[in-house]
Amino acid sequence: MKRMNPKTKGRILSILFVVLLLSGLTLILYPCVSNYRNTLRASRTITDYAEAAAGIDDVEYAHLLENARSYNTQLAEKCRIS
């Protein structure tokens, strides 16, 4: 079996070190990056909801509330255990 050239062995070790370093950084930074991304998404969702809710007038709000109460009453009656 042929022995490996010292230069080639050094390059392979350097590449392996970089791969291991990047893998470790990915594992360490994943929770922070994921949390940041989810915070941005939640903030955007809340802003969109607030804008949509601000655009509802009192008549439409009362109508939606009555529909929700009616739905909840029907749902409670269907789930009632005798």
Contacts in CASP RR format, 6 or more apart in sequence:
PFRMAT RR
TARGET T0000
AUTHOR 0000-0000-0000
METHOD contacts of the structure
MODEL  1
MKRMNPKTKGRILSILFVVLLLSGLTLILYPCVSNYRNTLRASRTITDYA
EAAAGIDDVEYAHLLENARSYNTQLAEKCRIS
4 12 0 8 1.000
56 64 0 8 1.000
END
